[in-house]
Amino acid sequence: MVLYPVCRSHNNPGNYFVALAAVGYVAAFSGGKYPETRPRSPHVAYSEENALELLSESFATLLKQGIEAARKSGALPEFETPEITVSKPSRPNQGDYATPIAMQLAKSAKANPRQIAQAIAEHIPPAPFLDKVEVAGPGFINFWLAPRWVQEQVETIISEGPDHLGEVDIGRGQKAQVEFVSANPTGPITVGRTRGAVMGDTLANMLEAAGYRVEREYYFNNAGRQMELLGRSLQARYLQLLGRDALVPEDGYHGDYLRWIAAALYAEHGDSLADRDWMYFKEKAEAAIFANIRHTLARLGVYFDVYFNEKSLYDDNSVWEAIEELKKRGYAYEAEGATWFKATEFGLPKDRVIVKSTGEPTYIMPDIAYHVNKLKRGFDLIVDIFGADHQDSYPNVLAGVRALGYDPSPIKVVIHQFVTLVEGGETRRMSTRKGEFVTLDELIDEVGADAVRYFVLARSPESHMEFDLELARKQTNENPVYYIQNAHVRCAGIFRQAKERGVTDDGADVHLLSDPRELALIRKMLELPDVLAHSVRRLEPHHIAFYALDLARMFHPTYEEVRALHSEVPPELQKARLRFYRAAKTVFARLLGLMGMSAPDFM
């Protein structure tokens, strides 16, 4: 059953059927269980056979060997070698990769950086991917890739395929969890939650490609004052349909989505629910809203392995046990009728209330208990994707975990700014309770899931995100989504033409690929493992979006100028270039897949 957006005028009769769909979901989820819908695939161990090189690390290894050989020969004195950084230089004439290590060693080696660089360069061992080494400027060491090796990577790219290309063995089979979205079931998923959804899912994809066994988790709360307000709000909407004089609580939920759920309940039950209490309506609202949330995220290609309910931390006494343990360890005290956590003992600016004078724990305590639960489940890496509203709270949670005797170092927190929609220079503010919001469903309807994912991803987490609706709608090269996907489309088109002409790339000799533009694009494609590794180590998935656009900017001019099927291109070179474009198609498919986007063959 499909549940469509629920954020339009309540006068729309189509919403009556939307509400009926919601009732179907109410029945399906009335037991409070949210079955797994994300397909699980077995973890595949990383294999170095036919794998792309992580070139920065390969050159770092050569440098270490060169430094050690120079020491043994007496060309360099003994010193402690710092971490070696190898990166892409800004200009092509500076090589394919470069390092400033000689300048870093100048003080400890007590020598001129250029002399150090020369000594290292002379002792670099040969490698199949290395063409030449040069010393430049004050002591940079520049490397050039061997053209023949670069050509041969076309076959490596194709053999790895779009499902495994660029995999790196950072995780080494360790268990990782990524928690993201985690919106409570009080209303549809809004645009404001979109950034966490896209970042979290993309990062999970990348962690899997980096050798981790990943679980995606959604944490929600279906208890407390907010849920009572939700139940009373739906109850009021239902009673209004019966002609009763019922008002939605002032601080309740006023969105039209509750009108439609109420209409569905009335369609199914008539007036027989008139005497039901707010708890009944809370359960119906929760089930319908959560079903809508799940469906909306599925439209974006986001699924979860685990749905974790905050209420369970109270049911199994985890919260209360954590409070008692903090007291026992001397990190909690009573003051002003409340219980306080000694956050200042852990370098934080002030202590925090963890149990109010009413006896109710504050939000910090279940969060602390939840993260202890995560650690007990044996995750080697725990990634929390939070909005900017968590900036001040998460350090207290980590301090609480430490106070309970657990090591919080596996827990990594990624904070992102929220998303605002921009059209014609105007933005829309969003509030779930007031009903003034744009749903993620509406945004997907407007620009498509692929555009939503790319536009949200292509910003660093700390930057504010203004989603340009006008640009996202464009089917031109101005739109980065169109531009990247069109590279895949063009590659697919070449093979349709080749099939019509009876030309194949079987038995192609990739050593015929000698055009500088071909070789430059292959070199760019070979950066994928490094981009993936950099993104995973820094937990910054936006780098993959930047890289995809940069690759597309190199691809399109090459496609225009380096023809595969032109009549003047010799048959053997045609085969080689078809092979070249097959590799490019593989890389774009892989990038789009990592970003959770489609790789179309037609546009």
PAKE-868546 format. One record per residue (C-alpha): residue number from 1; x, y, z. Coordinates in pm, 1 decimal. Layout:
<sites>
SITE:NUM:X:Y:Z
...
</sites>
This chain:
<sites>
SITE:1:0.0:0.0:0.0
SITE:2:129.9:344.9:-90.2
SITE:3:93.0:637.6:144.7
SITE:4:133.5:969.0:-30.3
SITE:5:217.1:1312.0:112.5
SITE:6:-7.0:1435.2:390.5
SITE:7:46.7:1809.9:388.1
SITE:8:-207.5:1970.7:159.5
SITE:9:-540.3:2141.5:195.5
SITE:10:-789.5:1936.7:400.0
SITE:11:-1048.9:2033.0:141.9
SITE:12:-881.3:1797.4:-104.5
SITE:13:-1112.3:1491.2:-120.4
SITE:14:-816.6:1277.2:-227.1
SITE:15:-686.8:1304.7:124.8
SITE:16:-980.2:1095.2:242.5
SITE:17:-820.2:802.1:62.8
SITE:18:-481.3:896.0:201.2
SITE:19:-634.9:866.3:542.9
SITE:20:-783.1:528.0:455.9
SITE:21:-434.9:416.4:360.2
SITE:22:-318.3:537.4:699.4
SITE:23:-577.7:314.4:866.5
SITE:24:-429.4:17.7:681.6
SITE:25:-96.5:106.3:831.3
SITE:26:-255.6:148.4:1172.1
SITE:27:-372.0:-211.5:1152.8
SITE:28:-36.0:-333.9:1027.2
SITE:29:158.7:-166.1:1303.9
SITE:30:-88.3:-171.2:1590.6
SITE:31:130.0:-424.1:1769.8
SITE:32:405.5:-165.6:1797.7
SITE:33:650.2:-374.6:1594.5
SITE:34:831.6:-225.3:1298.6
SITE:35:958.9:-513.3:1083.5
SITE:36:1284.2:-487.4:898.7
SITE:37:1243.5:-381.3:535.8
SITE:38:1601.6:-304.9:442.0
SITE:39:1749.4:-602.8:256.8
SITE:40:2054.8:-739.1:435.0
SITE:41:2352.9:-858.2:235.6
SITE:42:2629.3:-1073.3:381.7
SITE:43:2949.8:-893.9:467.1
SITE:44:3208.3:-945.2:194.8
SITE:45:3566.8:-930.3:312.6
SITE:46:3791.7:-690.4:127.9
SITE:47:4025.3:-854.2:-122.2
SITE:48:4337.3:-695.1:-268.6
SITE:49:4308.9:-907.2:-582.0
SITE:50:4221.1:-680.5:-875.6
SITE:51:4159.0:-392.6:-634.1
SITE:52:4232.1:-30.8:-709.4
SITE:53:4532.0:104.3:-522.0
SITE:54:4484.8:343.7:-234.7
SITE:55:4750.0:553.3:-404.0
SITE:56:4820.3:800.6:-126.1
SITE:57:4901.0:511.9:107.1
SITE:58:5100.6:332.4:-162.4
SITE:59:5321.3:637.9:-206.9
SITE:60:5346.0:682.3:170.4
SITE:61:5477.0:325.1:191.0
SITE:62:5736.4:397.9:-78.1
SITE:63:5846.2:707.3:112.6
SITE:64:5889.8:511.5:435.2
SITE:65:6099.4:258.7:247.4
SITE:66:6300.7:537.3:86.7
SITE:67:6365.6:706.7:421.7
SITE:68:6474.3:377.6:580.2
SITE:69:6703.8:296.6:288.4
SITE:70:6856.9:646.8:304.4
SITE:71:6923.4:601.1:676.3
SITE:72:7090.2:265.4:622.8
SITE:73:7311.7:409.8:350.3
SITE:74:7416.1:700.0:571.3
SITE:75:7251.0:960.3:346.5
SITE:76:7019.3:1055.2:634.6
SITE:77:7075.7:1050.2:1012.0
SITE:78:6852.9:869.3:1259.8
SITE:79:6533.1:1053.9:1353.9
SITE:80:6170.9:981.2:1434.2
SITE:81:5960.8:983.8:1116.7
SITE:82:5633.6:1177.3:1149.0
SITE:83:5311.4:1077.6:977.1
SITE:84:5365.0:1102.5:602.9
SITE:85:5109.7:1303.6:408.2
SITE:86:5071.4:1245.5:34.5
SITE:87:4819.7:1444.6:-165.9
SITE:88:4724.0:1561.6:-512.8
SITE:89:4920.9:1873.6:-612.7
SITE:90:4736.2:2176.7:-741.5
SITE:91:4911.9:2181.8:-1081.4
SITE:92:4965.1:1896.2:-1330.4
SITE:93:5332.1:1988.0:-1380.5
SITE:94:5387.8:1909.4:-1010.9
SITE:95:5315.6:1541.0:-1065.1
SITE:96:5024.4:1313.4:-985.5
SITE:97:5102.2:1301.6:-612.6
SITE:98:5333.1:1503.3:-389.5
SITE:99:5456.1:1525.8:-30.9
SITE:100:5618.5:1794.2:189.8
SITE:101:5775.8:1531.9:420.1
SITE:102:6131.7:1656.4:363.3
SITE:103:6041.1:1998.7:501.4
SITE:104:5877.0:1834.9:803.2
SITE:105:6200.2:1642.5:868.4
SITE:106:6435.1:1941.3:840.5
SITE:107:6446.8:2012.2:1213.8
SITE:108:6486.0:1654.1:1337.6
SITE:109:6731.4:1560.5:1059.2
SITE:110:6922.4:1889.7:1102.2
SITE:111:6961.8:1927.8:728.0
SITE:112:6842.0:2136.7:433.4
SITE:113:6493.2:2019.9:323.5
SITE:114:6593.6:1997.3:-41.1
SITE:115:6894.8:1780.8:48.9
SITE:116:6666.9:1555.8:256.6
SITE:117:6421.7:1531.3:-33.2
SITE:118:6700.3:1442.2:-274.3
SITE:119:6830.4:1169.6:-42.0
SITE:120:6481.7:1019.0:-5.8
SITE:121:6408.4:1040.6:-379.9
SITE:122:6729.6:858.4:-466.1
SITE:123:6638.2:569.8:-236.0
SITE:124:6271.1:527.3:-339.9
SITE:125:6232.8:163.1:-451.9
SITE:126:6076.1:83.5:-792.0
SITE:127:5702.9:9.9:-809.1
SITE:128:5478.6:-90.0:-1102.4
SITE:129:5265.7:222.6:-1065.9
SITE:130:5561.1:464.8:-1037.7
SITE:131:5703.9:636.3:-1346.9
SITE:132:5938.2:896.1:-1196.3
SITE:133:6022.9:1093.4:-882.8
SITE:134:6139.3:1454.1:-880.3
SITE:135:6244.2:1703.4:-614.7
SITE:136:6099.1:2051.1:-659.1
SITE:137:6106.3:2389.6:-491.6
SITE:138:6225.4:2403.8:-130.2
SITE:139:6193.8:2026.7:-90.4
SITE:140:5870.8:1885.8:-230.7
SITE:141:5888.2:1528.8:-359.9
SITE:142:5667.5:1480.8:-666.0
SITE:143:5555.2:1148.0:-814.4
SITE:144:5428.6:1059.3:-1160.6
SITE:145:5217.9:751.2:-1230.3
SITE:146:5343.9:512.6:-1499.5
SITE:147:5128.2:559.6:-1815.5
SITE:148:5122.8:186.2:-1890.5
SITE:149:5003.3:108.8:-1537.9
SITE:150:4738.6:381.2:-1567.9
SITE:151:4610.0:227.0:-1891.0
SITE:152:4586.0:-114.7:-1729.3
SITE:153:4367.0:19.5:-1449.1
SITE:154:4081.5:35.3:-1699.0
SITE:155:4058.0:-342.4:-1669.2
SITE:156:4089.4:-326.1:-1290.8
SITE:157:3798.3:-80.9:-1270.4
SITE:158:3579.0:-297.7:-1490.2
SITE:159:3666.1:-617.0:-1302.3
SITE:160:3575.5:-462.8:-965.8
SITE:161:3236.4:-355.1:-1099.0
SITE:162:2989.1:-94.1:-976.4
SITE:163:2908.3:-282.4:-653.9
SITE:164:3263.6:-310.0:-518.0
SITE:165:3476.6:-53.5:-699.5
SITE:166:3704.1:147.5:-472.5
SITE:167:3654.7:-64.8:-160.2
SITE:168:3918.3:-9.0:107.6
SITE:169:3995.1:-216.2:413.6
SITE:170:3970.3:44.5:688.6
SITE:171:3699.6:-126.4:893.9
SITE:172:3850.6:-477.2:866.5
SITE:173:3515.1:-635.9:941.2
SITE:174:3450.0:-430.8:1254.5
SITE:175:3093.5:-367.0:1364.6
SITE:176:2961.8:-14.4:1309.5
SITE:177:2632.2:152.2:1385.5
SITE:178:2497.3:469.4:1229.6
SITE:179:2201.9:635.2:1402.0
SITE:180:2020.1:901.0:1206.1
SITE:181:1682.8:1070.5:1143.2
SITE:182:1537.1:954.3:1480.2
SITE:183:1228.7:1175.8:1453.0
SITE:184:953.1:1101.6:1701.3
SITE:185:620.9:984.1:1549.0
SITE:186:437.7:1313.8:1593.2
SITE:187:416.7:1421.7:1230.1
SITE:188:541.0:1356.1:876.5
SITE:189:911.8:1378.0:798.9
SITE:190:981.0:1739.3:710.3
SITE:191:1249.2:1895.1:494.7
SITE:192:1427.5:1987.8:817.8
SITE:193:1500.6:1618.2:881.6
SITE:194:1618.6:1547.5:529.0
SITE:195:1983.4:1632.7:577.2
SITE:196:2038.3:1381.9:855.9
SITE:197:1862.7:1112.1:652.6
SITE:198:2081.1:1160.8:345.0
SITE:199:2407.1:1208.1:534.9
SITE:200:2345.3:907.5:757.1
SITE:201:2247.1:670.9:478.8
SITE:202:2532.7:779.2:251.9
SITE:203:2784.8:749.7:531.8
SITE:204:2654.6:400.7:607.7
SITE:205:2704.4:308.2:240.5
SITE:206:3059.7:438.2:254.8
SITE:207:3141.0:259.8:580.5
SITE:208:3028.1:-64.4:419.5
SITE:209:3255.4:6.8:123.3
SITE:210:3535.6:65.9:374.0
SITE:211:3503.2:-280.2:524.8
SITE:212:3267.2:-223.8:818.7
SITE:213:2963.9:-436.1:902.8
SITE:214:2704.9:-161.8:935.9
SITE:215:2371.2:-139.3:1115.3
SITE:216:2144.4:156.3:1048.7
SITE:217:1939.9:251.0:1353.4
SITE:218:1642.1:479.0:1412.7
SITE:219:1582.7:594.1:1772.0
SITE:220:1239.9:725.0:1865.1
SITE:221:1023.1:807.1:2162.3
SITE:222:652.4:725.2:2170.3
SITE:223:592.6:826.1:2530.8
SITE:224:578.6:1142.4:2737.6
SITE:225:399.3:1473.4:2716.9
SITE:226:445.7:1517.6:2340.8
SITE:227:267.9:1189.1:2268.7
SITE:228:-16.4:1275.8:2504.2
SITE:229:-60.0:1601.2:2313.9
SITE:230:-60.5:1404.2:1988.7
SITE:231:-330.7:1170.8:2119.6
SITE:232:-545.2:1455.1:2249.7
SITE:233:-499.8:1644.6:1920.0
SITE:234:-623.3:1347.1:1714.2
SITE:235:-904.8:1286.4:1959.5
SITE:236:-1019.5:1647.0:1913.4
SITE:237:-1011.0:1616.2:1532.6
SITE:238:-1217.4:1297.6:1549.1
SITE:239:-1474.3:1449.3:1784.9
SITE:240:-1500.5:1753.7:1557.7
SITE:241:-1609.2:1518.3:1278.4
SITE:242:-1890.7:1403.8:1508.5
SITE:243:-2000.3:1764.4:1552.0
SITE:244:-1863.5:1786.1:1904.8
SITE:245:-1723.6:2108.7:2044.2
SITE:246:-1365.1:1982.4:2086.8
SITE:247:-1050.4:2191.2:2065.4
SITE:248:-698.6:2087.0:1978.5
SITE:249:-475.0:2174.9:2276.5
SITE:250:-302.1:2507.5:2225.4
SITE:251:38.4:2339.9:2248.0
SITE:252:-84.5:2033.9:2059.3
SITE:253:-41.9:1935.7:1693.4
SITE:254:-240.5:2138.5:1442.4
SITE:255:-125.2:1988.6:1113.1
SITE:256:-382.1:1871.1:860.3
SITE:257:-236.6:1519.6:870.7
SITE:258:-435.1:1459.5:1192.8
SITE:259:-757.3:1564.2:1017.6
SITE:260:-696.2:1291.2:760.1
SITE:261:-618.5:1024.1:1015.4
SITE:262:-932.8:1127.7:1202.4
SITE:263:-1130.7:1101.1:878.6
SITE:264:-996.2:750.4:823.8
SITE:265:-1094.2:645.6:1173.9
SITE:266:-1441.6:789.4:1120.4
SITE:267:-1473.4:611.0:785.3
SITE:268:-1386.0:278.6:947.5
SITE:269:-1553.0:311.1:1288.7
SITE:270:-1820.6:578.7:1255.7
SITE:271:-1900.9:735.8:1592.5
SITE:272:-1815.8:423.1:1796.1
SITE:273:-1486.7:575.4:1917.8
SITE:274:-1650.1:874.1:2084.1
SITE:275:-1584.8:746.0:2434.7
SITE:276:-1228.9:628.6:2375.5
SITE:277:-959.8:804.7:2577.6
SITE:278:-660.2:993.8:2438.4
SITE:279:-434.7:686.8:2473.7
SITE:280:-630.6:505.0:2204.0
SITE:281:-597.2:798.6:1968.6
SITE:282:-228.7:832.6:2053.2
SITE:283:-168.7:471.6:1944.0
SITE:284:-359.8:520.1:1617.7
SITE:285:-180.6:846.0:1541.1
SITE:286:160.0:696.1:1618.1
SITE:287:107.4:392.4:1397.7
SITE:288:-21.3:593.4:1101.7
SITE:289:250.2:858.9:1129.4
SITE:290:529.1:605.8:1170.0
SITE:291:402.4:417.6:864.9
SITE:292:413.7:743.9:672.7
SITE:293:767.0:814.3:796.3
SITE:294:885.0:470.4:687.5
SITE:295:725.5:504.0:346.3
SITE:296:865.9:853.3:292.3
SITE:297:1218.5:743.9:380.8
SITE:298:1182.1:443.6:150.1
SITE:299:1103.7:683.1:-135.0
SITE:300:1440.9:840.8:-59.7
SITE:301:1605.4:496.5:-54.7
SITE:302:1656.0:502.9:323.4
SITE:303:1587.7:187.8:526.1
SITE:304:1679.9:84.6:877.5
SITE:305:1798.1:-239.5:1033.1
SITE:306:1685.5:-148.0:1385.5
SITE:307:1411.1:72.4:1528.8
SITE:308:1497.0:141.0:1893.5
SITE:309:1227.8:274.6:2125.5
SITE:310:1336.4:508.9:2403.8
SITE:311:1051.7:374.2:2616.0
SITE:312:1228.4:37.8:2636.0
SITE:313:1503.9:204.1:2840.0
SITE:314:1244.3:278.2:3107.8
SITE:315:1073.1:-57.5:3078.3
SITE:316:1395.9:-248.2:3149.9
SITE:317:1502.8:4.1:3420.4
SITE:318:1814.6:111.2:3227.1
SITE:319:1747.1:478.4:3297.5
SITE:320:1684.9:430.5:3669.6
SITE:321:1983.4:199.6:3709.2
SITE:322:2205.8:457.7:3537.4
SITE:323:2083.7:727.2:3776.6
SITE:324:2159.2:509.7:4078.2
SITE:325:2501.7:420.6:3940.1
SITE:326:2586.9:789.6:3893.4
SITE:327:2492.8:850.0:4256.9
SITE:328:2696.6:550.9:4369.3
SITE:329:3002.0:676.9:4182.0
SITE:330:2966.1:1025.9:4328.5
SITE:331:2870.8:1196.1:4001.8
SITE:332:2512.6:1285.6:4096.6
SITE:333:2382.7:1497.4:4381.6
SITE:334:2058.9:1648.4:4512.9
SITE:335:1998.4:2022.4:4502.6
SITE:336:1693.0:2249.0:4470.3
SITE:337:1466.3:1945.1:4479.6
SITE:338:1629.1:1793.6:4168.0
SITE:339:1906.9:1547.0:4091.1
SITE:340:2210.7:1692.5:3915.8
SITE:341:2490.8:1536.1:3711.9
SITE:342:2841.5:1663.5:3793.8
SITE:343:2922.6:1752.6:3433.6
SITE:344:3184.8:2000.4:3553.9
SITE:345:3391.6:1703.7:3677.0
SITE:346:3444.9:1625.2:3307.2
SITE:347:3545.4:1971.4:3195.4
SITE:348:3199.7:2095.7:3096.1
SITE:349:3090.5:2448.5:3191.2
SITE:350:2805.2:2360.2:3425.8
SITE:351:2629.5:2071.4:3597.2
SITE:352:2305.2:1941.4:3448.4
SITE:353:1971.3:1838.8:3594.7
SITE:354:1906.6:1471.1:3521.4
SITE:355:1593.4:1423.2:3735.7
SITE:356:1344.8:1708.4:3776.2
SITE:357:1181.3:1798.8:4106.1
SITE:358:872.9:1614.5:3974.8
SITE:359:1074.0:1290.0:3967.7
SITE:360:1083.2:1278.2:3587.1
SITE:361:1424.2:1225.4:3421.6
SITE:362:1536.6:1493.0:3176.9
SITE:363:1619.6:1399.8:2817.4
SITE:364:1989.1:1359.3:2906.2
SITE:365:1934.1:1042.4:3111.8
SITE:366:1769.6:821.2:2847.3
SITE:367:2031.9:943.1:2599.8
SITE:368:2309.0:835.9:2837.3
SITE:369:2141.5:497.8:2896.1
SITE:370:2089.7:456.3:2521.7
SITE:371:2457.3:506.1:2444.3
SITE:372:2556.2:263.0:2718.5
SITE:373:2319.2:17.6:2549.7
SITE:374:2497.0:75.1:2218.8
SITE:375:2836.3:8.9:2374.1
SITE:376:2706.5:-308.8:2536.8
SITE:377:2595.2:-432.0:2195.0
SITE:378:2959.1:-446.7:2093.6
SITE:379:2985.2:-181.7:1824.5
SITE:380:3341.9:-83.9:1741.5
SITE:381:3223.9:242.2:1585.7
SITE:382:2909.3:433.3:1679.0
SITE:383:2814.9:731.5:1463.1
SITE:384:2542.1:973.6:1568.9
SITE:385:2409.7:1211.5:1302.2
SITE:386:2257.3:1505.2:1489.6
SITE:387:2112.9:1841.5:1394.5
SITE:388:2258.2:2164.0:1527.3
SITE:389:2009.0:2161.6:1815.4
SITE:390:2219.5:1882.9:1974.7
SITE:391:2539.7:2087.3:1972.0
SITE:392:2525.6:2167.4:2341.3
SITE:393:2368.6:1845.5:2470.0
SITE:394:2581.1:1565.4:2330.0
SITE:395:2898.6:1650.5:2532.5
SITE:396:2692.4:1595.2:2849.0
SITE:397:2577.7:1256.5:2718.4
SITE:398:2935.3:1148.0:2644.7
SITE:399:3044.4:1272.0:2987.9
SITE:400:2762.3:1067.4:3143.0
SITE:401:2878.2:757.1:2960.4
SITE:402:3230.0:811.5:3094.3
SITE:403:3097.9:873.5:3445.5
SITE:404:2929.0:532.5:3434.0
SITE:405:3266.2:370.1:3369.7
SITE:406:3242.1:320.6:2993.2
SITE:407:3486.5:436.4:2728.5
SITE:408:3297.0:674.7:2496.8
SITE:409:3576.7:687.7:2234.6
SITE:410:3390.5:461.8:1985.9
SITE:411:3110.2:721.7:1978.4
SITE:412:3155.0:981.7:1704.3
SITE:413:2908.9:1267.1:1669.3
SITE:414:2846.6:1445.1:1340.1
SITE:415:2658.4:1773.9:1375.9
SITE:416:2490.2:1926.3:1073.7
SITE:417:2300.1:2245.7:1010.9
SITE:418:1939.6:2222.5:898.5
SITE:419:1789.6:2267.7:553.2
SITE:420:1581.8:2559.9:432.1
SITE:421:1399.7:2572.2:102.2
SITE:422:1468.1:2869.3:-120.5
SITE:423:1265.8:2975.4:-421.9
SITE:424:1263.5:3318.6:-572.5
SITE:425:1481.6:3441.6:-289.4
SITE:426:1228.5:3346.8:-21.5
SITE:427:1256.0:3077.7:246.9
SITE:428:991.4:2883.2:438.8
SITE:429:1004.4:2823.9:811.7
SITE:430:874.1:2493.1:941.8
SITE:431:697.8:2388.8:1263.3
SITE:432:548.7:2041.3:1312.5
SITE:433:313.3:2147.3:1589.1
SITE:434:172.6:2449.2:1407.9
SITE:435:136.3:2251.3:1086.6
SITE:436:345.7:2505.2:896.2
SITE:437:595.6:2282.7:719.2
SITE:438:697.9:2128.8:390.9
SITE:439:717.1:1751.8:400.1
SITE:440:997.6:1546.5:252.5
SITE:441:729.8:1377.9:39.0
SITE:442:639.3:1711.3:-115.7
SITE:443:1003.1:1790.0:-186.7
SITE:444:1051.4:1450.7:-354.3
SITE:445:736.3:1509.3:-560.1
SITE:446:874.3:1847.0:-663.6
SITE:447:1232.3:1762.5:-766.4
SITE:448:1277.2:1383.5:-735.4
SITE:449:1461.4:1168.8:-483.4
SITE:450:1796.2:1189.5:-665.3
SITE:451:1799.3:1568.7:-658.8
SITE:452:1702.0:1570.6:-291.6
SITE:453:1988.1:1337.9:-204.3
SITE:454:2256.4:1514.5:-407.1
SITE:455:2166.8:1872.8:-317.4
SITE:456:2153.1:1787.5:52.7
SITE:457:2475.9:1586.9:39.5
SITE:458:2681.4:1839.3:-155.8
SITE:459:2744.2:2067.6:142.2
SITE:460:2977.9:2017.9:435.2
SITE:461:2781.5:1936.0:755.2
SITE:462:2875.2:2258.3:932.2
SITE:463:2754.7:2481.8:648.7
SITE:464:2399.8:2611.3:633.3
SITE:465:2199.4:2443.8:358.4
SITE:466:1971.7:2643.6:131.0
SITE:467:1798.1:2408.1:-108.2
SITE:468:1755.2:2587.4:-442.3
SITE:469:1429.7:2451.0:-584.1
SITE:470:1465.2:2630.7:-917.2
SITE:471:1809.0:2481.1:-982.5
SITE:472:1702.2:2133.5:-868.7
SITE:473:1419.9:2129.7:-1125.8
SITE:474:1641.8:2212.8:-1422.2
SITE:475:1723.8:1941.0:-1675.2
SITE:476:2039.0:2116.2:-1791.2
SITE:477:2410.7:2105.2:-1715.1
SITE:478:2358.9:2380.6:-1457.3
SITE:479:2201.8:2117.7:-1235.8
SITE:480:2481.1:1899.5:-1087.4
SITE:481:2244.5:1602.9:-1054.5
SITE:482:2164.9:1610.9:-1425.4
SITE:483:2530.7:1671.6:-1510.2
SITE:484:2660.0:1370.7:-1314.8
SITE:485:2383.8:1132.0:-1418.2
SITE:486:2416.1:1240.0:-1780.7
SITE:487:2775.5:1113.7:-1778.5
SITE:488:2640.8:765.5:-1706.4
SITE:489:2370.4:811.3:-1969.3
SITE:490:2626.4:910.1:-2232.1
SITE:491:2837.9:602.3:-2156.0
SITE:492:2530.3:381.6:-2186.2
SITE:493:2446.0:552.5:-2516.8
SITE:494:2788.1:468.9:-2661.0
SITE:495:2726.1:100.1:-2600.3
SITE:496:2380.7:115.1:-2757.9
SITE:497:2540.3:266.5:-3069.2
SITE:498:2819.3:9.7:-3063.1
SITE:499:2568.2:-273.0:-3047.8
SITE:500:2379.8:-131.3:-3346.6
SITE:501:2707.1:-119.8:-3544.1
SITE:502:2821.1:-462.4:-3432.3
SITE:503:3125.9:-321.9:-3249.2
SITE:504:3236.6:-467.3:-2915.8
SITE:505:3518.8:-406.8:-2671.1
SITE:506:3605.5:-776.5:-2653.6
SITE:507:3981.1:-827.6:-2665.5
SITE:508:4050.2:-454.0:-2645.3
SITE:509:4412.1:-345.1:-2601.1
SITE:510:4396.8:-72.8:-2336.0
SITE:511:4760.6:18.3:-2406.9
SITE:512:4630.6:202.4:-2713.7
SITE:513:4474.7:463.6:-2483.5
SITE:514:4742.3:729.1:-2526.4
SITE:515:4540.9:1050.3:-2560.1
SITE:516:4631.3:1283.4:-2267.6
SITE:517:4261.2:1344.0:-2201.2
SITE:518:4196.9:970.7:-2168.0
SITE:519:4487.7:924.9:-1930.7
SITE:520:4388.8:1229.8:-1724.2
SITE:521:4035.1:1094.6:-1678.9
SITE:522:4164.1:750.5:-1579.2
SITE:523:4392.9:915.0:-1323.1
SITE:524:4092.6:1100.3:-1186.8
SITE:525:3892.9:777.6:-1165.7
SITE:526:4176.6:621.1:-966.7
SITE:527:4121.5:876.2:-689.9
SITE:528:3800.8:703.8:-578.1
SITE:529:3958.4:482.9:-305.4
SITE:530:4139.9:782.6:-157.1
SITE:531:3822.9:993.1:-159.4
SITE:532:3632.4:709.7:5.3
SITE:533:3900.6:656.2:269.5
SITE:534:3924.5:1030.7:342.3
SITE:535:3546.5:1059.4:376.4
SITE:536:3519.1:760.8:609.0
SITE:537:3808.9:862.0:832.8
SITE:538:3668.1:1212.0:871.9
SITE:539:3301.7:1100.4:868.0
SITE:540:3233.4:1358.2:596.3
SITE:541:3023.2:1204.3:318.3
SITE:542:3003.0:1527.8:120.0
SITE:543:3348.3:1464.2:-31.6
SITE:544:3202.4:1192.4:-253.5
SITE:545:2952.2:1442.9:-396.7
SITE:546:3229.6:1692.9:-471.0
SITE:547:3439.2:1422.4:-635.6
SITE:548:3149.7:1301.1:-851.7
SITE:549:3094.3:1652.4:-986.6
SITE:550:3466.1:1705.6:-1050.4
SITE:551:3481.2:1376.2:-1240.4
SITE:552:3178.6:1474.2:-1448.3
SITE:553:3347.4:1805.3:-1533.6
SITE:554:3643.0:1611.6:-1672.2
SITE:555:3430.0:1350.2:-1843.2
SITE:556:3199.6:1562.3:-2059.2
SITE:557:3472.4:1750.8:-2253.0
SITE:558:3656.4:1421.1:-2301.3
SITE:559:3338.5:1259.6:-2434.2
SITE:560:3293.0:1547.0:-2680.7
SITE:561:3651.4:1537.6:-2805.3
SITE:562:3767.8:1174.8:-2773.1
SITE:563:3535.9:975.0:-2997.5
SITE:564:3503.3:600.1:-2970.4
SITE:565:3294.1:521.0:-3278.2
SITE:566:3400.6:790.8:-3523.2
SITE:567:3467.4:662.2:-3875.6
SITE:568:3821.7:798.6:-3864.9
SITE:569:3907.8:603.3:-3547.9
SITE:570:4086.0:272.5:-3631.3
SITE:571:3891.4:-41.0:-3528.9
SITE:572:4138.5:-147.2:-3257.7
SITE:573:4136.2:199.9:-3105.2
SITE:574:3755.5:196.1:-3116.3
SITE:575:3762.4:-119.2:-2903.6
SITE:576:4008.6:35.6:-2658.6
SITE:577:3800.5:350.3:-2623.6
SITE:578:3485.0:147.4:-2571.6
SITE:579:3670.5:-22.3:-2289.7
SITE:580:3767.0:320.1:-2156.7
SITE:581:3403.5:433.8:-2155.6
SITE:582:3293.8:107.6:-1995.0
SITE:583:3530.5:187.8:-1707.9
SITE:584:3390.2:542.1:-1684.8
SITE:585:3035.3:403.5:-1676.5
SITE:586:3138.9:171.1:-1393.7
SITE:587:3284.3:456.3:-1189.0
SITE:588:2978.6:679.4:-1230.1
SITE:589:2746.9:390.8:-1141.1
SITE:590:2951.5:328.9:-828.4
SITE:591:2949.2:694.6:-723.8
SITE:592:2576.0:730.2:-779.2
SITE:593:2518.4:409.1:-584.2
SITE:594:2726.7:527.2:-289.7
SITE:595:2522.7:847.5:-283.1
SITE:596:2199.7:643.9:-294.7
SITE:597:2106.3:779.9:-637.6
SITE:598:1993.5:605.4:-954.8
SITE:599:2227.8:549.0:-1249.0
SITE:600:1997.2:594.3:-1551.7
SITE:601:2074.8:472.3:-1902.3
SITE:602:1831.4:723.6:-2056.4
SITE:603:1733.0:1081.1:-1973.0
</sites>
